[in-house]
Amino acid sequence: MGEKSLITQSKIAELAGVSRSTVERVLNNRGDVNEETRKRILEIAQKHDYQPNRAGQTLVIRQKNITIGCIIIEADNPFYAELNKGIEEKAKEFQTYGIKVIVRKAPFAAEAQIKEIDYLLEQNINALVIQPIVNAPVTDKIKSLEEKGIPVVTMNTDIPDHDSQFCYVGNDFYLCGKTAANLMTLFTGGKCTIGIITGFADAKSHYDRIDGFKDYIKDYPDMKVIDVVENQDDDLESYHITKELIEKHPEIDAIFIVAGGVYGAGRAIKSFSNRHFKTISFDEMPETRKLVKDGTILATICQQPVRQGELAMSVLFDYFVDGKKPDDNRVYTDIQIKVAANIDQ
């Protein structure tokens, strides 16, 4: 038998016809790879006796003195804590390589995000991960970083018409909205009056979901959106605004909760014990799981926030190690549908 040769992740990626990040996910058992591709990568790695070159990677990266800045939304929404968890898990891993990660939180306001970007620039960051507010001042600021050669990964919120971006990581929110509408047609037989509860009217991920939902039900003349209200991703506000919505529109028999404030909305829905609603939400926070289990919410659509945080950091790691950009500048995470039967899976 011939002697096995040393092989790198980049070479495995070349032989398997996939990206290096895909190889990294398989070799580190991080999922999100189809079984056929996983098997092909593992066979190549085994054939060539692959061994991680941690020492070599550490030396290369330490010499670059890399600092990554991260900005996430500061709001009363546990989803953002999950995003941050993914970032922090990667930040700990990056310490091994001498990569510094600075995490900043900012309210949902353009001036606050711009202030944090300026702060991070003063720290001489080499890259930025941001959950951006989509308006001209913020997007212009992001583009100015890119013009300086600083790669920016937008996370959970995609900037429209920005095909020159380094990378977006997150769900396809328009498709999420269509998925929610499809579920609603199944739950209602294509006949219902819907109240929509969104988080922020100017949050792109939120209005993309609404657009997808509305576009899908255009083919269902007996499905009607009667009102859209905003809860600021806050449970207390969500409780009051949901009660007002239901009282204002007694014909509502279906509710679409677009973003945060699910617990507050659920409490309000349960207070109308003489009425029955077909309700769909997003994400699987602990309180949402309870509402799915007790039947208040029929289905919740999950977007893997921890995974989003991890992936946003991983694409930068690949870039700084190999100089390799993602194969696609939009990396979509899986859309997962959870109901009572699988909510704990």
C-alpha positions, -999 to 999 in steps of 0.1 A, spaced: 0 0 0 14 34 -9 22 60 17 -6 84 26 1 120 19 -6 150 41 -37 169 31 -52 203 40 -88 212 44 -84 234 13 -72 204 -7 -101 182 6 -125 209 -5 -109 210 -40 -111 172 -43 -147 171 -31 -158 200 -52 -171 220 -22 -161 251 -2 -136 249 26 -162 261 50 -183 230 41 -153 208 48 -147 225 81 -183 219 91 -181 182 83 -147 176 100 -159 194 131 -193 176 130 -213 209 129 -241 196 106 -259 216 78 -243 194 51 -262 168 31 -253 132 37 -239 124 3 -215 154 5 -206 145 41 -197 110 31 -176 121 2 -156 145 24 -150 120 51 -138 94 26 -113 118 11 -101 128 46 -97 92 57 -80 81 24 -53 108 28 -50 105 66 -61 141 73 -48 156 105 -57 191 116 -27 214 114 -36 235 144 0 247 150 4 259 115 -30 277 114 -23 293 148 11 307 136 -3 321 104 -33 338 120 -13 352 150 10 369 127 -19 389 112 -30 404 146 -67 402 136 -95 420 154 -131 413 145 -158 438 157 -194 426 162 -225 447 167 -258 432 177 -292 447 185 -298 455 222 -335 448 228 -358 428 251 -358 398 228 -341 365 237 -334 359 201 -306 384 202 -291 367 232 -290 335 211 -273 353 182 -247 366 207 -242 331 221 -231 319 186 -207 348 183 -193 343 218 -188 306 213 -167 313 182 -149 342 200 -136 317 226 -125 293 199 -107 322 181 -87 330 212 -66 299 205 -55 316 173 -49 350 188 -79 366 171 -95 393 192 -133 397 191 -150 429 203 -188 426 208 -209 458 211 -246 461 216 -267 490 202 -304 499 204 -325 497 173 -315 531 161 -293 542 132 -273 568 151 -265 542 178 -251 517 152 -230 543 135 -216 554 169 -206 518 176 -191 513 141 -170 544 147 -159 531 181 -148 498 165 -129 516 138 -109 533 165 -100 498 178 -85 491 143 -108 462 134 -100 441 104 -136 429 99 -171 436 111 -201 414 119 -233 434 122 -270 430 124 -277 462 105 -306 486 105 -314 491 68 -314 528 62 -292 551 42 -268 563 70 -260 528 82 -257 512 48 -235 540 35 -213 536 66 -210 498 59 -201 505 22 -174 530 34 -158 502 54 -159 479 24 -142 506 3 -114 506 29 -110 469 24 -127 459 57 -149 429 50 -184 432 65 -207 402 73 -243 412 77 -261 389 100 -298 382 103 -306 413 82 -297 415 45 -290 448 28 -311 449 -4 -294 456 -37 -260 452 -22 -245 424 -44 -210 437 -38 -212 428 -1 -187 403 15 -214 381 29 -249 379 44 -256 351 69 -292 343 79 -326 332 68 -343 341 35 -370 361 53 -393 365 23 -393 327 20 -400 325 57 -431 346 52 -443 325 24 -437 294 45 -458 308 73 -486 316 48 -484 281 34 -488 267 69 -517 291 76 -536 278 45 -532 243 58 -544 252 93 -574 273 81 -584 256 49 -575 288 31 -603 308 48 -595 332 76 -591 368 88 -556 375 99 -541 400 123 -503 405 120 -481 415 149 -447 427 138 -417 439 159 -404 470 141 -420 484 110 -386 494 96 -368 461 104 -361 446 70 -363 410 83 -398 417 97 -413 434 67 -397 408 43 -417 381 62 -449 402 59 -443 407 22 -437 370 17 -468 361 37 -491 386 18 -478 376 -16 -484 339 -9 -520 344 1 -529 365 -30 -540 332 -45 -564 326 -16 -593 351 -19 -608 339 14 -577 348 34 -575 385 44 -550 405 64 -571 430 83 -545 448 103 -508 450 111 -496 463 145 -461 468 160 -449 456 194 -413 468 194 -402 432 202 -413 438 237 -435 414 256 -454 440 277 -461 461 246 -470 429 227 -496 419 253 -514 452 252 -512 457 214 -525 421 208 -554 426 231 -563 459 214 -560 442 179 -583 414 188 -609 437 205 -608 461 176 -613 433 150 -637 407 164 -636 389 131 -600 379 135 -595 341 137 -558 338 127 -527 356 140 -493 358 125 -466 369 150 -437 381 128 -409 386 153 -404 390 191 -429 396 219 -443 361 214 -449 355 251 -468 387 255 -489 381 224 -496 345 237 -508 358 270 -532 382 253 -545 354 230 -551 331 259 -571 358 277 -598 354 251 -609 320 263 -642 321 243 -624 326 210 -601 303 190 -572 315 169 -549 298 145 -515 313 154 -481 310 138 -449 326 152 -412 326 148 -383 312 168 -382 287 197 -375 306 228 -385 288 261 -418 307 264 -426 300 228 -421 263 233 -446 264 261 -472 281 239 -467 255 212 -471 227 237 -503 240 251 -518 247 216 -518 285 218 -494 285 188 -498 258 162 -464 262 146 -433 283 150 -407 288 123 -371 286 136 -340 303 121 -311 289 141 -298 321 158 -268 304 174 -259 289 141 -262 323 124 -237 338 149 -213 309 144 -215 310 106 -210 348 105 -177 343 124 -167 312 105 -168 328 71 -144 355 83 -121 328 98 -119 311 64 -112 344 48 -83 353 71 -68 317 70 -71 310 33 -80 343 18 -112 326 5 -145 344 3 -178 324 6 -189 307 -26 -220 328 -25 -224 362 -8 -256 351 7 -254 321 31 -289 311 41 -295 290 72 -322 263 72 -359 272 78 -372 248 104 -408 243 112 -416 232 148 -450 220 161 -460 204 194 -447 169 183 -411 181 176 -407 214 196 -382 198 220 -361 183 193 
